[in-house]
Amino acid sequence: MSKLSLLRTASSYQNIPVIDHVSHFTKASVLETQKGELLAMLRAKGISNEAVLRAISAVRREDFVQEILAARAYENVALPIGFGQTISQPFTVAYMTELLAPTSTTLQTSKVLEIGTGSGYQTAVLAAMGIRALYTIECVRDLYEETRERFVRLGIPARMRFGDGSLGWIDAAPFDGIIVTAGSPDVPEGLAHQLAVGGRMIIPVGSQREQTIYRITRQSASTGAEAFRAEEFQGFRFVPLIGKAAWRQ
């Protein structure tokens, strides 16, 4: 083949798009390394529930953050997801899930309600744990639409509703677990009453600046305060829970 024909052959490829497989592989490898470091950090910070750790490992957090922030997906930080909302830091998700987590013997029969879907990361972690029936509520319309499409794309089996999460999901109650991913000024009474006997609710309570995590366990079918046991855990900072039974917009 002549030198001229070689030049012509080379030039014919100049306008063909080429996928950068090396770059793609490198990015994926780096993210997996970072995920491994994150899991080691979670263990060091006291997360010991193996079902929770396996779920965190199984879920690709980069699928739930803005594309421009994908390289930071496995940093232990909250990240913006648009619409004035954030995705919680992985430790917060692991910590709250561990407080909520049913025992391995009841895992497949549990029904859980999440308040504050956000981009869907916490939902995905719960789904990865094998929760039988998973419900989630989001109050920001645009975020609801975006996340609903993400669930379809990723095959996340959650029933999703747009609405006031502080009021719960009455027609689907009772729930074995309720997890609230936004800070409330108090425990919404109507939400607590949607717990099944023996069910747990994990909820941050406090000011709009900082909150303390509480675990509310329903001990009897009574509707009085004596039916519920409250345990206090460490403090975090969440976006406010907006609704009729929480903070007003």
C-alpha positions as CSV (number, residue, x, y, z in Angstrom):
1,M,0.0,0.0,0.0
2,S,1.4,3.4,-0.9
3,K,2.1,6.2,1.5
4,L,-0.7,8.2,0.0
5,S,-3.3,5.4,0.5
6,L,-2.2,5.0,4.1
7,L,-2.8,8.7,4.7
8,R,-6.2,8.4,3.1
9,T,-7.0,5.4,5.2
10,A,-6.0,7.2,8.4
11,S,-8.0,10.3,7.5
12,S,-11.2,8.2,7.0
13,Y,-11.2,7.5,10.7
14,Q,-10.8,11.0,12.0
15,N,-14.5,11.8,12.2
16,I,-15.6,8.5,13.8
17,P,-16.4,8.9,17.5
18,V,-14.4,6.6,19.7
19,I,-15.4,5.5,23.2
20,D,-12.6,6.0,25.6
21,H,-12.6,2.6,27.1
22,V,-9.4,3.1,29.2
23,S,-10.9,6.3,30.7
24,H,-14.2,4.5,31.5
25,F,-12.4,1.5,33.0
26,T,-10.1,3.8,35.1
27,K,-13.1,5.8,36.5
28,A,-15.0,2.7,37.4
29,S,-11.9,1.2,39.1
30,V,-11.3,4.4,41.1
31,L,-14.9,4.5,42.2
32,E,-14.7,0.9,43.4
33,T,-11.6,1.6,45.3
34,Q,-13.2,4.6,46.9
35,K,-16.3,2.5,47.8
36,G,-14.0,0.0,49.5
37,E,-12.4,2.8,51.5
38,L,-15.9,4.1,52.4
39,L,-17.0,0.7,53.7
40,A,-13.8,0.4,55.8
41,M,-14.6,3.9,57.2
42,L,-18.2,2.9,58.0
43,R,-16.9,-0.1,59.9
44,A,-14.4,2.0,61.8
45,K,-17.2,4.5,62.8
46,G,-19.2,1.6,64.3
47,I,-21.5,0.3,61.6
48,S,-21.6,-3.4,62.2
49,N,-24.8,-4.7,60.6
50,E,-23.6,-6.8,57.7
51,A,-26.9,-6.6,55.9
52,V,-26.5,-2.8,55.9
53,L,-22.9,-2.9,54.8
54,R,-23.7,-5.3,51.9
55,A,-26.5,-3.0,50.8
56,I,-24.2,0.1,50.8
57,S,-21.7,-2.0,48.8
58,A,-24.4,-3.1,46.3
59,V,-25.8,0.4,45.5
60,R,-23.9,2.6,43.1
61,R,-24.1,6.0,44.8
62,E,-22.9,7.7,41.6
63,D,-26.3,6.9,40.1
64,F,-28.0,9.2,42.7
65,V,-25.8,12.3,42.5
66,Q,-25.5,14.9,39.8
67,E,-23.2,13.8,37.0
68,I,-20.8,16.6,37.6
69,L,-20.3,15.3,41.2
70,A,-20.0,11.6,40.3
71,A,-16.3,11.6,41.2
72,R,-17.2,12.5,44.7
73,A,-19.9,9.8,45.1
74,Y,-18.0,7.9,47.8
75,E,-16.8,10.8,49.9
76,N,-18.6,10.7,53.3
77,V,-20.3,14.1,52.6
78,A,-23.8,15.3,51.8
79,L,-24.0,16.5,48.2
80,P,-26.5,18.8,46.4
81,I,-29.0,17.1,44.2
82,G,-30.8,20.2,43.0
83,F,-34.1,21.8,44.0
84,G,-32.6,23.0,47.3
85,Q,-32.1,19.3,48.5
86,T,-29.2,17.1,49.3
87,I,-28.2,13.4,49.4
88,S,-27.2,12.5,52.9
89,Q,-23.7,11.4,53.7
90,P,-23.2,7.6,53.5
91,F,-22.5,7.3,57.2
92,T,-25.9,9.0,58.0
93,V,-27.7,6.6,55.6
94,A,-25.9,3.6,57.1
95,Y,-26.5,4.7,60.7
96,M,-30.2,5.4,60.3
97,T,-30.6,2.1,58.3
98,E,-28.9,0.2,61.0
99,L,-31.2,1.7,63.7
100,L,-34.2,0.8,61.6
101,A,-33.0,-2.6,60.2
102,P,-35.3,-5.5,60.9
103,T,-33.7,-8.8,62.0
104,S,-32.6,-11.2,59.3
105,T,-35.6,-13.4,60.1
106,T,-38.2,-10.7,59.4
107,L,-36.3,-8.9,56.6
108,Q,-38.3,-10.4,53.7
109,T,-41.7,-9.7,55.3
110,S,-41.1,-6.1,56.4
111,K,-43.1,-3.1,55.0
112,V,-41.2,0.2,55.3
113,L,-42.2,3.8,54.6
114,E,-39.6,6.4,53.8
115,I,-40.4,10.1,54.2
116,G,-38.3,12.3,51.9
117,T,-37.3,10.3,48.8
118,G,-34.7,12.8,47.6
119,S,-32.7,11.3,44.7
120,G,-33.6,7.8,45.9
121,Y,-30.3,6.7,47.5
122,Q,-31.7,5.7,50.9
123,T,-34.6,4.0,49.1
124,A,-32.1,2.0,47.0
125,V,-30.2,0.9,50.1
126,L,-33.4,-0.3,51.7
127,A,-34.4,-2.1,48.5
128,A,-31.0,-3.8,48.4
129,M,-31.6,-5.1,51.9
130,G,-34.6,-7.1,50.6
131,I,-37.5,-5.2,52.1
132,R,-40.7,-6.9,51.0
133,A,-42.8,-3.7,50.5
134,L,-41.2,-0.3,50.2
135,Y,-43.1,3.0,50.1
136,T,-41.6,6.5,49.7
137,I,-42.9,10.0,49.7
138,E,-41.4,13.2,48.2
139,C,-42.8,16.7,48.5
140,V,-40.8,18.5,45.9
141,R,-42.6,18.0,42.6
142,D,-39.7,18.3,40.2
143,L,-37.5,16.0,42.3
144,Y,-40.3,13.5,42.6
145,E,-40.6,13.4,38.8
146,E,-36.9,13.0,38.3
147,T,-36.5,10.3,40.9
148,R,-39.5,8.4,39.7
149,E,-37.9,8.1,36.3
150,R,-34.6,7.0,37.9
151,F,-36.4,4.2,39.8
152,V,-37.9,2.9,36.5
153,R,-34.5,3.1,34.8
154,L,-32.6,1.3,37.7
155,G,-35.4,-1.1,38.5
156,I,-35.9,0.0,42.1
157,P,-39.1,-1.7,43.4
158,A,-40.6,1.1,45.5
159,R,-44.1,2.6,45.5
160,M,-43.6,6.3,45.2
161,R,-46.0,9.2,46.0
162,F,-45.8,13.0,45.7
163,G,-47.2,14.6,48.8
164,D,-46.9,15.7,52.4
165,G,-44.7,13.1,54.1
166,S,-45.4,14.4,57.6
167,L,-48.9,12.9,57.2
168,G,-47.5,9.5,56.1
169,W,-49.3,7.1,53.8
170,I,-52.5,6.2,55.7
171,D,-54.0,3.8,53.2
172,A,-50.9,1.6,53.2
173,A,-50.4,1.5,57.0
174,P,-49.4,-0.1,59.2
175,F,-45.7,-0.2,58.6
176,D,-43.0,-2.3,60.3
177,G,-40.6,0.6,59.8
178,I,-40.7,4.3,59.0
179,I,-37.5,6.3,58.2
180,V,-37.7,10.0,58.0
181,T,-34.8,11.6,56.1
182,A,-35.6,15.3,57.0
183,G,-35.5,17.1,60.3
184,S,-38.8,17.6,62.1
185,P,-39.6,20.0,65.1
186,D,-41.3,17.0,66.8
187,V,-42.5,13.5,66.2
188,P,-45.6,13.7,64.0
189,E,-48.3,11.9,66.1
190,G,-50.2,10.7,63.0
191,L,-47.0,9.2,61.6
192,A,-46.3,7.3,64.8
193,H,-49.8,5.9,64.8
194,Q,-49.0,4.3,61.3
195,L,-46.5,2.0,62.9
196,A,-47.4,-1.6,63.5
197,V,-47.0,-3.0,67.0
198,G,-43.3,-3.7,67.3
199,G,-42.6,-1.3,64.4
200,R,-39.8,1.3,64.6
201,M,-39.6,4.9,63.3
202,I,-36.2,6.6,62.9
203,I,-36.6,10.4,62.8
204,P,-34.4,13.5,63.3
205,V,-36.0,15.9,65.7
206,G,-34.8,19.4,66.7
207,S,-34.4,22.9,65.2
208,Q,-33.9,23.6,61.5
209,R,-30.2,24.0,62.2
210,E,-29.5,20.6,63.9
211,Q,-31.4,17.6,65.1
212,T,-31.0,14.5,67.2
213,I,-31.9,11.1,65.9
214,Y,-34.8,9.3,67.7
215,R,-36.0,5.7,67.4
216,I,-39.7,5.4,68.3
217,T,-40.9,1.8,68.9
218,R,-44.6,1.0,69.1
219,Q,-45.1,-1.3,72.0
220,S,-48.9,-1.8,72.0
221,A,-52.0,-1.0,69.9
222,S,-53.0,1.8,72.3
223,T,-53.0,5.3,70.9
224,G,-51.7,6.9,74.0
225,A,-48.1,8.1,74.7
226,E,-47.6,5.0,76.8
227,A,-47.7,2.8,73.6
228,F,-44.5,4.3,72.3
229,R,-40.9,4.0,73.6
230,A,-38.4,6.7,72.5
231,E,-34.6,6.2,72.3
232,E,-32.2,9.1,71.7
233,F,-29.1,8.7,69.5
234,Q,-26.5,11.1,68.1
235,G,-27.0,14.4,66.3
236,F,-27.0,15.1,62.6
237,R,-28.1,17.9,60.3
238,F,-30.9,17.5,57.8
239,V,-32.9,19.6,55.5
240,P,-36.2,20.5,57.2
241,L,-39.3,18.2,56.9
242,I,-42.0,20.4,55.3
243,G,-45.6,19.6,56.0
244,K,-48.8,20.1,58.0
245,A,-47.4,18.1,60.9
246,A,-43.8,19.4,60.6
247,W,-42.2,22.7,59.5
248,R,-44.4,25.0,57.4
249,Q,-42.9,26.2,54.1
